Amino acid sequence: MEQRWLLLSPLASKAQVFINGSPISRAPKFFLEPPQHKTIPFHHLVFELPSLSSRSDIHIRLEAYFPISTPVKVVDQTALFSEAVFHTALSVSLASIIFALTVYNLFLYFSIRDPIYLLYVVLAVGVLVYSLSLTNLQAYLGIIEDHFDWLKALLILLPLLTIQFISRILQLGTLAPWVNQMFRLLSLIYLGLLVVTPFLSFKTVAFLGATIGMAAYLLFLPFAFIQAKRKYQPALYFLIGWIPLIIAQNVTALDSLGIIEGSQWVMYYIPGAMSWEMALFSLALASRIKILRDERDTLQAQQIEVSEKARKALERSNRIKDDFLNAVSHELRTPLHTIQGQLDLLREAPLNREQNDAFRLIEYANLRMTRQVGGILDFVDAQEENLLSSPQVFEPQSLFDLLEYEFREAARAKPVSLAFDMEDSVPGKVFMDGLMLEKVLYQLIDNAVKFTPAGGEVLVQGVRLTADSVLRILVSDTGPGIPDAQREKVFQAFKQGEAGLTRRYGGVGLGLPLASSLANALGGQMRVLETSDHGTTLEVTVPYGDVHQSEHHDPDQLNLGGVVQVPRVLVVEDDAGNRMILRKQLEKIGVISEGVQNGLEALQAAMNEPWDMIIMDCQMPVMDGIEATREIRLKAAANLDTPIIAVTANASESYRLQCLKAGMDDYCTKPLRMEKLQRLVTHYAEHRVVTRVREQRGLKDSLIDS
């Protein structure tokens, strides 16, 4: 008979073989040598049998770590090598699956940085080592039964890691916190077992680990079903992956008890089920990623929706605020305009000394109130970055004269010495937003006068930087100075240098912040040049455009054939008192005027006859000033290019842009002072008269020539 081999399951740790009652002397082989003389490790116990008769009796005495059936085969050499190759291929397949999943989730951990992926990697490594100990790869790694003591610790670690992993996958911390606490207690029990493992037998450790682990796994089932019913995909993958493992463990247990017939594949039940479980756990993690991404997308969508609602609410709030400020501005500026107009008319009236003093106080209070209202609205525009400069030709010396006149009474009442000095290097006329510069200097001079004690000095100097077309203005005082710790604070809104200044000096702390914002809007800057306990010097530098002086028109040009051409101005104002004051002011200037009370009447007047200038209020009944301007530019042939000046109580920057876009030539806020009205008449109305006179003279000369 050909050579035969006795093949025993690797679950047998030791074996003795008897043939016909006599022991064989051959020890089991763990390495096979095929004809190619390449050694093949094999974890089965292999005994080379002597020649056997057909009626030989074989008796085997076994010792095993695992109390399950140990199949026995008698095979020839070809079958033996086939068995070795098959078991090696099966072992490599199972190990490759777990290894690939381990590497994949390790990369996920480094990209996502979620600890659950690292927990999966540790668990997968434990399963891989456990599977290697039960398959043919243990022979390639040199694992023999003497090394199986470390498996005791692995039998405790695997359930411990699995409990932690499944608790996170099923989200027990959110679903059932008390159950999560119970599993934490169970984990502590496993840690206690891990400590005493060296003092227990392998069978005891295997029994305790399997028993407690099975109880823990069964506790997971109801919560897994609850989560699966809620369409939570990771729970469904857990159930699909865990049920085969339960079946494998139970079949192995029944085999060990002798209840069912043993199988040669019993050693692969648990490793195969573990590989399947780890694959489904990996799918559960992938599903968890999708859920987290969906939650993130949902959260982002909600955040976008909330942001959109907040944006709309902010826009609505801004509109309400703008409407409120415009209404307040209109309601304040309209009576201020009336007061200013009456003051202008009373300035040349014969007054006694007491009346004259009262007049100056009222005028100063009116100017201060007008400045405060305008400053608040300018500050709001500055906060929204809506400040836009409107450059025009103006005279710096005239600005200094105006500011000196405004602060004369305040400086005299304190008293402080207030002086203005404009160097000869400064051009007589420059191109920049003079009104905005006036607001800057007003705030600085107001602060200087306010903080300078009685008997002190305030000096305002204007110089031209020779390197560029830059106007440099220095405002110096002899006040208490600004402490170093407070230098930045004074440029913050509603802040003053130190506590108590509001009570001592008044104000709300908007002066310097507003002046700084206005200077920036002009393309310049403002800074504290020097400060000490003897005083402070603030520097403002703003660029300007050069003005090329042209020949002034001869007043005689307003005369054609001995007939004086007086400018004709149309006043459009719904408030009867303001309309009367404007017409009286124009009369004092020497201008013929007519008044109408709304935009519709203004359109009709513009269609009937030409005008040299139209003063247009904006907020009026029937038809407002913006709509009336558009209609005049479209329908009034005689006034298509007539200068239209907005004189309105609405001082917002957005409203100014609306007026200019509608076709207005200039924009002024109420109250309109006499000096400003005079400049408007000179710049617009008289210029238009001159143009008309020249056209008429040119036409007359051409008729004479012909």
C-alpha positions in Angstrom: 0.0 0.0 0.0 1.2 3.6 -0.7 2.3 5.9 2.1 -0.5 7.2 4.3 -0.7 10.1 6.7 -2.8 10.8 9.8 -4.2 14.3 9.7 -5.6 15.8 12.9 -7.2 19.2 13.5 -4.9 22.0 14.8 -7.3 22.4 17.7 -5.6 19.4 19.2 -2.5 20.6 21.1 -1.1 17.1 21.9 -1.8 13.6 20.5 -0.7 10.0 21.0 -1.4 7.5 18.2 -1.8 3.7 18.7 -2.0 1.2 15.9 -3.4 -2.2 16.9 -2.7 -1.3 20.5 1.0 -0.3 20.0 2.1 3.3 20.1 3.9 4.6 17.1 7.2 6.3 17.7 6.9 9.0 15.1 6.3 12.6 16.4 3.8 14.8 14.5 5.2 16.9 11.6 4.6 20.7 11.3 6.5 21.1 8.0 5.9 19.2 4.8 8.4 18.9 2.0 6.9 18.4 -1.4 8.9 17.0 -4.3 10.2 20.5 -5.1 11.8 20.4 -1.6 10.2 23.7 -0.6 9.1 23.5 3.0 5.3 24.2 3.6 4.4 25.0 7.2 1.2 23.3 8.3 -0.7 23.9 11.6 -2.5 20.5 11.5 -1.0 17.6 13.4 0.4 15.2 10.8 1.6 11.7 11.7 3.4 9.5 9.2 1.8 6.1 9.4 3.5 2.7 8.9 2.2 0.2 6.4 -1.4 -0.6 7.4 -3.5 -3.5 6.7 -7.1 -3.1 5.8 -8.2 -4.2 9.3 -5.7 -2.1 11.3 -7.2 -0.3 14.4 -6.0 3.3 15.1 -6.5 4.8 18.5 -5.8 8.4 19.3 -5.5 10.1 22.7 -6.0 13.9 22.4 -5.3 17.0 24.5 -6.8 20.3 23.3 -7.1 23.9 24.4 -10.5 24.3 22.7 -13.1 21.7 23.8 -14.5 21.1 20.4 -14.5 18.0 18.1 -11.3 17.2 16.3 -11.9 15.6 12.9 -9.5 12.8 11.8 -8.4 12.0 8.3 -6.2 9.3 6.8 -4.9 10.7 3.5 -2.3 9.9 0.9 0.6 12.3 0.1 -1.3 14.1 -2.7 -4.3 14.8 -0.6 -2.0 15.9 2.3 -0.4 18.6 0.2 -3.8 19.6 -1.2 -5.1 20.1 2.3 -2.1 22.2 3.2 -2.4 24.5 0.2 -6.2 24.9 0.6 -5.9 25.8 4.3 -3.1 28.3 3.6 -5.1 30.0 0.8 -8.2 30.2 3.1 -6.2 31.7 5.9 -4.6 34.3 3.6 -8.0 35.2 2.2 -9.5 35.8 5.7 -6.4 37.7 6.9 -6.3 39.9 3.7 -9.8 41.0 4.1 -9.2 42.1 7.7 -5.9 43.7 6.9 -7.3 45.7 3.9 -10.1 47.0 6.1 -7.6 47.9 8.9 -5.5 49.9 6.5 -8.5 51.6 4.9 -9.9 52.8 8.2 -6.5 53.8 9.4 -6.3 56.2 6.5 -9.8 57.4 7.3 -8.7 58.2 10.9 -5.8 60.3 9.6 -8.1 62.2 7.3 -11.1 62.6 9.5 -9.5 62.5 12.9 -12.5 60.7 14.5 -11.4 58.4 17.4 -13.9 55.8 16.4 -11.8 54.9 13.3 -8.7 54.4 15.5 -10.8 52.2 17.8 -11.9 50.2 14.8 -8.2 49.8 13.7 -7.2 48.5 17.1 -10.2 46.1 17.2 -9.4 44.9 13.6 -5.7 44.2 14.6 -7.0 42.1 17.5 -9.3 40.2 15.3 -6.5 39.7 12.8 -4.2 38.2 15.5 -6.9 36.0 16.8 -7.8 34.7 13.4 -4.1 34.0 12.6 -3.9 31.9 15.8 -6.7 29.6 14.5 -5.7 29.3 10.8 -2.8 27.9 8.9 -1.0 31.3 9.0 0.0 30.6 12.6 2.4 27.9 11.3 4.0 30.5 8.9 4.4 32.9 11.9 5.9 30.2 14.1 3.0 30.2 16.6 2.9 27.0 18.6 0.8 26.0 21.6 3.5 27.2 24.0 2.7 30.7 22.8 -1.0 30.6 23.4 -0.8 32.1 26.8 -0.9 35.6 25.3 -4.2 34.7 23.7 -5.8 34.8 27.2 -5.3 38.6 27.2 -6.6 38.9 23.6 -9.8 37.0 24.6 -10.5 39.8 27.1 -9.4 42.7 25.0 -11.5 41.8 21.9 -14.9 41.9 23.8 -13.8 45.1 25.6 -12.9 46.9 22.4 -16.0 45.5 20.7 -18.3 46.9 23.4 -16.7 50.3 23.1 -17.0 50.3 19.4 -20.6 49.1 19.2 -21.7 51.6 21.8 -20.4 54.4 19.6 -21.8 53.0 16.4 -25.3 52.6 17.9 -25.0 56.1 19.5 -26.1 54.7 22.9 -24.8 57.8 24.6 -27.6 59.7 22.9 -30.2 56.9 22.6 -30.0 55.5 26.1 -27.5 57.2 28.4 -28.2 54.8 31.3 -27.4 51.8 29.1 -24.2 53.5 28.0 -23.3 53.9 31.6 -24.0 50.2 32.2 -21.7 49.2 29.3 -19.0 51.4 30.8 -19.3 49.4 34.0 -19.1 46.2 32.0 -15.9 47.5 30.4 -14.5 48.1 33.9 -15.2 44.4 34.7 -13.3 43.4 31.6 -10.4 45.5 32.7 -10.4 43.8 36.0 -10.4 40.4 34.3 -7.4 41.6 32.2 -5.5 42.3 35.3 -6.0 38.8 36.8 -5.6 37.0 33.5 -2.1 35.7 34.3 -3.4 33.9 37.3 -6.3 32.1 35.5 -6.2 29.1 33.2 -6.8 29.5 29.5 -10.1 27.6 29.7 -11.3 29.9 32.5 -10.4 33.0 30.7 -12.0 31.8 27.5 -15.2 30.8 29.4 -15.5 34.2 31.2 -14.7 36.3 28.2 -17.2 34.4 26.0 -19.9 34.4 28.6 -19.7 38.1 29.6 -19.2 39.0 25.9 -22.3 37.1 24.8 -24.4 38.7 27.5 -23.2 42.1 26.4 -23.8 41.4 22.7 -27.4 40.3 23.5 -28.0 43.5 25.3 -27.0 45.4 22.2 -29.7 43.7 20.1 -32.9 45.6 21.2 -31.1 49.0 20.8 -29.8 48.0 17.4 -33.3 47.0 16.3 -34.6 50.4 17.6 -32.0 52.3 15.6 -32.5 50.2 12.6 -36.3 50.9 12.8 -35.4 54.6 12.7 -33.6 54.0 9.4 -30.2 54.4 11.0 -28.0 52.5 8.6 -25.0 51.7 10.9 -27.4 49.8 13.2 -28.6 47.7 10.2 -25.1 46.9 9.2 -24.3 45.9 12.8 -27.2 43.4 12.8 -26.2 41.9 9.5 -22.6 41.6 10.6 -23.2 40.4 14.1 -25.8 37.6 13.6 -23.4 35.4 11.6 -20.9 35.7 14.5 -23.5 34.7 17.0 -24.4 31.7 14.9 -20.7 30.7 14.6 -20.2 31.0 18.3 -23.3 28.9 19.1 -22.5 26.2 16.6 -18.9 26.0 18.0 -20.3 25.8 21.5 -22.8 23.0 20.5 -20.0 21.2 18.9 -17.9 21.4 22.1 -20.8 20.0 24.1 -21.2 17.1 21.6 -24.7 18.0 20.8 -24.1 18.3 17.1 -21.7 16.3 14.9 -18.3 17.9 14.5 -17.0 19.3 11.3 -13.5 19.8 9.8 -14.5 23.4 9.2 -15.3 24.3 12.8 -12.0 26.1 13.3 -13.0 28.6 10.5 -16.5 29.4 11.8 -15.4 32.2 14.3 -12.5 33.6 12.1 -14.8 33.7 9.1 -17.7 35.3 11.1 -15.2 37.8 12.5 -14.0 38.8 9.0 -17.6 39.2 7.9 -18.4 41.3 11.0 -15.4 43.6 10.5 -16.4 44.1 6.9 -19.9 45.1 8.0 -18.5 47.3 10.7 -16.5 49.1 8.1 -19.6 49.6 6.0 -21.3 50.9 9.2 -18.5 53.5 9.5 -18.9 54.4 5.9 -22.6 54.9 6.4 -21.8 56.9 9.5 -19.6 59.2 7.4 -22.5 59.7 5.0 -24.9 60.4 7.9 -22.5 62.9 9.3 -22.0 64.6 5.9 -25.8 64.8 5.5 -26.1 66.2 9.0 -23.3 68.7 8.1 -25.0 69.7 4.9 -28.4 70.0 6.7 -26.7 72.1 9.4 -25.0 74.3 6.7 -28.4 74.7 4.9 -30.0 75.6 8.2 -27.2 78.0 8.9 -27.5 79.5 5.5 -31.3 79.8 6.0 -30.7 81.4 9.4 -28.1 83.7 8.0 -30.4 84.7 5.1 -33.2 85.4 7.6 -30.8 87.4 9.7 -29.6 89.3 6.6 -33.2 90.1 5.7 -34.0 91.1 9.3 -30.9 93.3 9.3 -31.9 94.8 6.0 -35.4 95.4 7.3 -33.9 96.9 10.5 -31.6 99.1 8.4 -34.6 100.3 6.3 -36.5 101.0 9.5 -33.5 102.8 10.9 -33.0 104.8 7.7 -36.7 105.7 7.5 -36.6 106.7 11.2 -33.5 108.8 10.8 -34.8 110.4 7.6 -38.1 111.2 9.4 -36.3 112.5 12.4 -33.9 114.5 10.3 -36.8 115.9 8.3 -38.8 116.9 11.3 -35.8 118.5 13.0 -34.2 120.2 10.0 -37.5 121.7 8.7 -38.0 123.9 11.9 -34.3 124.6 12.0 -34.5 125.9 8.5 -37.3 128.2 9.5 -35.3 129.4 12.5 -32.2 129.9 10.4 -34.1 131.8 7.7 -35.7 134.1 10.2 -32.3 134.7 11.7 -30.8 135.6 8.3 -33.6 138.0 7.7 -33.2 139.6 11.2 -29.5 140.0 10.9 -29.8 143.4 9.2 -32.8 144.5 11.2 -32.2 147.4 13.7 -31.9 145.8 17.2 -31.0 147.2 20.5 -28.1 145.8 22.5 -30.2 143.4 24.6 -32.0 142.1 21.4 -28.7 141.8 19.6 -27.2 139.7 22.4 -30.3 137.5 22.4 -30.0 137.2 18.6 -26.4 136.0 18.8 -27.2 133.4 21.5 -30.2 132.1 19.5 -28.0 132.0 16.3 -25.2 130.1 18.1 -27.7 127.6 19.6 -29.3 127.0 16.2 -25.9 126.5 14.6 -24.9 124.0 17.3 -28.2 122.1 17.1 -27.8 121.9 13.3 -24.2 120.6 13.7 -25.3 118.0 16.2 -28.1 116.7 14.0 -25.9 116.5 11.0 -23.0 114.9 13.0 -25.2 112.1 14.2 -26.4 111.3 10.7 -22.9 111.6 9.3 -21.7 109.1 12.1 -24.4 106.6 11.0 -23.3 106.9 7.4 -19.6 106.4 8.6 -20.5 103.2 10.4 -22.1 101.8 7.3 -19.2 103.1 5.1 -21.6 105.3 3.1 -19.6 108.5 3.4 -18.8 109.7 -0.1 -17.2 113.1 -0.8 -18.5 115.5 -3.4 -15.6 117.6 -4.6 -16.3 121.2 -5.6 -14.3 124.4 -5.9 -14.2 126.3 -2.6 -12.0 128.8 -0.8 -10.0 127.5 2.3 -9.8 131.1 3.7 -13.6 131.5 3.5 -13.9 128.2 5.4 -11.6 129.6 8.2 -13.6 132.8 8.2 -16.9 130.9 8.6 -15.5 128.7 11.5 -14.1 131.8 13.2 -17.6 133.4 13.1 -19.3 130.3 14.4 -17.0 129.8 17.4 -16.5 133.5 18.2 -19.3 133.5 20.8 -18.2 130.2 22.4 -14.6 131.3 22.7 -15.6 134.7 24.1 -18.0 133.2 26.7 -15.3 130.9 28.2 -13.0 132.9 27.5 -10.3 131.4 25.4 -8.1 132.9 22.7 -9.2 131.5 19.3 -6.9 132.3 16.3 -6.9 131.2 12.6 -3.8 131.4 10.4 -3.8 130.4 6.8 -0.3 130.5 5.2 0.2 132.2 1.8 1.3 128.8 0.3 -2.3 127.6 0.4 -4.1 128.2 -2.9 -7.0 130.6 -2.9 -9.3 128.0 -4.4 -9.0 124.2 -4.3 -11.1 121.4 -5.6 -12.3 119.1 -2.8 -15.4 118.5 -0.6 -15.3 121.7 1.4 -18.5 120.8 3.3 -17.0 117.6 4.6 -13.7 119.4 5.6 -15.8 122.0 7.4 -17.4 119.2 9.4 -14.0 117.7 10.3 -12.6 121.1 11.5 -15.8 121.9 13.4 -15.5 118.7 15.5 -11.8 119.4 16.2 -12.3 123.1 17.1 -15.3 122.3 19.2 -13.3 119.7 21.1 -10.4 122.1 21.5 -12.6 125.0 22.8 -14.4 122.6 25.1 -11.3 121.1 26.7 -9.2 124.2 26.9 -9.5 125.9 30.3 -10.4 129.6 30.6 -7.5 131.8 29.6 -6.1 129.1 27.3 -5.4 129.3 23.6 -6.7 127.5 20.5 -4.8 127.9 17.3 -5.9 126.6 13.8 -3.2 126.7 11.2 -3.5 125.8 7.5 -0.4 125.0 5.4 0.3 123.4 2.1 2.6 120.4 1.9 5.0 121.3 -0.9 5.7 117.7 -2.0 2.1 117.1 -3.0 -1.2 118.8 -3.4 -2.1 118.2 0.2 -3.7 120.6 2.7 -2.4 120.2 6.2 -4.4 121.7 9.1 -3.1 121.8 12.7 -5.5 122.3 15.6 -3.6 123.1 18.8 -5.0 123.8 22.3 -3.6 124.3 25.8 -5.9 121.8 27.4 -5.0 118.9 29.8 -3.7 116.6 26.9 -4.5 113.0 26.2 -2.9 110.3 28.4 -0.9 107.7 26.5 -3.3 104.9 27.6 -6.2 106.9 26.2 -4.9 107.8 22.8 -6.6 105.0 20.9 -9.8 105.2 23.0 -10.6 108.8 21.9 -11.0 107.6 18.3 -13.7 105.1 19.4 -17.3 106.0 19.3 -19.0 107.0 22.6 -15.6 107.0 24.4 -13.9 109.8 26.1 -10.4 110.1 27.5 -11.3 109.2 31.1 -14.3 108.6 33.3 -16.2 111.7 34.3 -15.4 113.8 31.2 -18.9 113.6 30.0 -20.2 115.3 33.1 -17.4 117.9 33.2 -17.4 118.8 29.5 -20.5 117.4 28.0 -20.9 115.6 24.7 -21.4 111.9 23.8 -17.9 111.1 22.5 -18.6 111.2 18.7 -16.4 114.2 17.9 -13.0 112.7 17.1 -14.4 109.3 15.7 -16.7 111.3 13.3 -13.8 113.6 12.4 -11.5 110.7 11.7 -14.2 108.9 9.5 -14.8 112.1 7.5 -11.1 112.7 7.0 -10.7 109.1 5.7 -13.7 109.7 3.4 -11.8 112.7 2.0 -8.9 110.4 1.2 -6.8 111.9 4.0 -6.1 111.0 7.6 -6.1 112.4 11.1 -3.8 111.7 14.0 -2.6 113.0 17.3 0.6 114.8 16.4 1.7 115.6 19.9 0.1 115.7 23.4 1.2 116.5 26.9 -0.3 118.0 30.1 0.3 121.4 28.4 -1.9 120.8 25.4 -2.6 118.7 22.3 -2.0 119.2 18.6 -4.2 117.2 16.1 -3.1 117.0 12.5 -5.5 116.6 9.5 -4.0 116.0 6.0 -6.3 115.9 3.0 -5.5 115.9 -0.7 -7.0 118.5 -3.0 -7.2 119.2 -6.7 -5.7 122.3 -8.2 -8.0 124.9 -9.7 -6.9 126.8 -12.8 -8.2 130.3 -12.4 -10.3 131.6 -15.3 -11.6 135.0 -16.1 -14.5 136.0 -13.9 -17.6 137.1 -15.8 -18.2 140.8 -15.8 -21.4 141.8 -13.9 -22.1 144.1 -16.8 -22.6 140.9 -18.9 -25.9 140.6 -17.1 -26.9 143.7 -19.0 -28.3 143.5 -22.5 -29.1 146.8 -24.3 -29.4 148.6 -21.0 -31.8 146.1 -19.5 -30.5 144.2 -16.4 -31.0 140.5 -16.7 -32.1 139.5 -13.1 -32.0 135.7 -12.4 -35.3 134.0 -12.0 -35.6 131.2 -9.5 -38.5 128.8 -8.9 -38.9 127.8 -5.2 -40.6 124.4 -4.8 -41.4 123.9 -1.1 -44.5 122.4 0.6 -44.0 124.2 3.9 -45.5 127.7 3.6 -43.2 129.2 6.2 -40.0 127.9 4.6 -41.2 128.8 1.1 -41.8 132.4 2.3 -38.4 132.6 4.0 -36.6 131.3 0.9 -38.3 133.9 -1.3 -37.4 136.7 1.1 -33.8 135.6 1.2 -33.7 135.5 -2.6 -35.3 138.9 -2.7 -32.5 140.3 -0.4 -30.0 138.8 -2.7 -31.6 140.5 -5.7 -33.3 137.6 -7.4 -36.8 137.3 -8.7 -38.6 134.2 -7.4 -41.9 132.4 -7.5 -43.1 129.7 -5.2 -45.1 126.5 -5.7 -46.0 123.9 -3.1 -45.5 120.5 -4.7 -43.7 118.7 -7.6 -46.7 118.6 -9.9 -47.0 122.4 -9.7 -43.2 122.7 -10.3 -43.5 120.5 -13.4 -46.3 122.7 -14.8 -44.3 125.9 -14.0 -41.2 124.5 -15.7 -43.2 123.5 -18.8 -44.7 127.1 -19.0 -41.6 129.2 -18.9 -37.8 129.0 -18.5 -36.0 129.5 -15.1 -32.4 130.2 -14.2 -32.5 127.9 -11.2 -35.0 125.7 -9.4 -34.8 125.1 -5.6 -36.5 121.7 -5.1 -37.7 120.3 -1.8 -37.8 116.5 -1.9 -40.5 115.2 0.5 -43.7 116.8 -0.7 -47.3 115.7 -1.2 -48.9 114.9 -4.7 -45.4 114.5 -6.3 -42.1 114.5 -4.5 -39.0 116.4 -5.7 -37.1 113.4 -7.1 -40.0 112.4 -9.4 -40.6 116.0 -10.3 -37.0 116.4 -11.4 -37.2 113.3 -13.6 -40.3 114.7 -15.3 -38.8 118.1 -15.8 -35.7 116.6 -17.5 -38.0 114.7 -19.8 -40.9 117.0 -20.5 -40.0 120.7 -19.8 -38.2 121.7 -23.0 -37.3 125.1 -21.7 -35.7 123.7 -18.6 -33.9 120.5 -19.7 -30.6 121.8 -18.5 -31.7 124.3 -15.8 -29.8 123.8 -12.6 -32.0 122.0 -10.0 -30.8 122.2 -6.4 -32.1 119.8 -3.8 -32.8 121.7 -0.5 -34.1 119.0 1.8 -34.3 117.9 5.4 -33.2 114.4 4.5 -29.4 114.3 5.1 -28.6 110.7 4.4 -25.9 109.8 1.9 -28.2 107.3 0.1 -30.8 110.0 -0.4 -28.2 112.4 -1.8 -27.2 109.9 -4.4 -30.9 109.4 -5.3 -31.3 113.1 -5.9 -28.2 113.4 -8.1 -29.2 110.2 -10.0 -32.6 111.7 -10.7 -30.9 114.7 -12.5 -30.4 117.3 -9.8 -27.2 119.4 -10.0 -26.5 119.9 -6.3 -27.7 118.8 -2.9 -28.1 120.9 0.2 -29.5 120.1 3.6 -31.7 122.3 5.7 -31.3 124.7 7.3 -29.9 126.6 4.3 -27.9 129.6 5.5 -27.9 132.9 3.6 -24.2 132.6 2.6 -24.8 129.2 1.1 -27.9 130.4 -0.8 -25.8 133.4 -2.1 -23.1 130.9 -3.4 -25.8 128.8 -5.1 -27.3 131.8 -6.9 -23.8 133.0 -8.0 -22.6 129.6 -9.1 -25.8 128.4 -10.9 -28.4 131.1 -11.5 -26.0 134.0 -12.5 -23.9 131.6 -14.6 -27.0 130.5 -16.5 -28.0 134.2 -17.0 -24.5 134.9 -18.4 -24.7 132.0 -20.8 -28.1 133.1 -22.0 -26.9 136.7 -22.4 -24.0 135.6 -24.5 -26.3 133.5 -26.6 -28.6 136.4 -27.1 -25.7 138.8 -28.0 -24.4 136.2 -30.5 -27.8 136.0 -32.1 -28.1 139.8 -32.2 -24.7 140.2 -33.8 -25.5 137.6 -36.4 -28.8 139.3 -37.3 -26.9 142.7 -37.7 -24.3 141.1 -39.9 -26.9 139.6 -42.1 
